[in-house]
Amino acid sequence: MRKFGDIIYTPEEAPSQVISKAETHTPKIEAPDIVKKGEPFTVKVRVGPHEMKSHHSIRYVEIWFYEEGRPFNPVRVAKIVWEPDLTVAEASVTVTLQKSGTLYAISYCNLHGLWEARKEIKVTE
């Protein structure tokens, strides 16, 4: 039996039969590299270009944060659900952080599974 983390694809670790899907399925995270402690900033996540039809679409993305020094990680920041035929797979959320760490975005395609992206964020005083 495989661990759940072993079935999440990344561009670095995807089996040969799915690696061709990495560009259109891996989330793209847009966020500053450095933010001030407690100050709001915008995190944009998009997946694609990817069709958004009922038979094949990105259904959701979850944003998680792994905070340095926190005993229990990660913390879910947001889950954005998209409806096929009506939406484009992109969203923005406003975030405030107290400590540095890593943002993770996990997207789900109903045909090609779960895909992960990461971005380190440094928090300054």
ChimeraX attribute file (.defattr): number of C-alpha atoms within 10 A of each C-alpha:
attribute: neighborCount
match mode: 1-to-1
recipient: residues
	/A:1	3
	/A:2	6
	/A:3	7
	/A:4	7
	/A:5	9
	/A:6	9
	/A:7	13
	/A:8	16
	/A:9	24
	/A:10	19
	/A:11	17
	/A:12	9
	/A:13	12
	/A:14	17
	/A:15	11
	/A:16	8
	/A:17	7
	/A:18	12
	/A:19	15
	/A:20	12
	/A:21	16
	/A:22	19
	/A:23	14
	/A:24	16
	/A:25	29
	/A:26	24
	/A:27	27
	/A:28	21
	/A:29	19
	/A:30	13
	/A:31	18
	/A:32	13
	/A:33	10
	/A:34	12
	/A:35	20
	/A:36	16
	/A:37	15
	/A:38	14
	/A:39	13
	/A:40	13
	/A:41	15
	/A:42	13
	/A:43	16
	/A:44	15
	/A:45	23
	/A:46	21
	/A:47	26
	/A:48	19
	/A:49	12
	/A:50	16
	/A:51	17
	/A:52	20
	/A:53	14
	/A:54	13
	/A:55	10
	/A:56	14
	/A:57	24
	/A:58	30
	/A:59	19
	/A:60	19
	/A:61	27
	/A:62	18
	/A:63	23
	/A:64	19
	/A:65	22
	/A:66	18
	/A:67	19
	/A:68	14
	/A:69	10
	/A:70	11
	/A:71	7
	/A:72	8
	/A:73	12
	/A:74	17
	/A:75	13
	/A:76	14
	/A:77	16
	/A:78	16
	/A:79	15
	/A:80	16
	/A:81	16
	/A:82	18
	/A:83	15
	/A:84	17
	/A:85	12
	/A:86	9
	/A:87	15
	/A:88	18
	/A:89	24
	/A:90	18
	/A:91	14
	/A:92	15
	/A:93	15
	/A:94	12
	/A:95	14
	/A:96	15
	/A:97	19
	/A:98	16
	/A:99	20
	/A:100	20
	/A:101	19
	/A:102	17
	/A:103	22
	/A:104	22
	/A:105	26
	/A:106	25
	/A:107	30
	/A:108	22
	/A:109	19
	/A:110	14
	/A:111	10
	/A:112	15
	/A:113	15
	/A:114	20
	/A:115	24
	/A:116	23
	/A:117	19
	/A:118	18
	/A:119	17
	/A:120	16
	/A:121	19
	/A:122	18
	/A:123	18
	/A:124	13
	/A:125	9
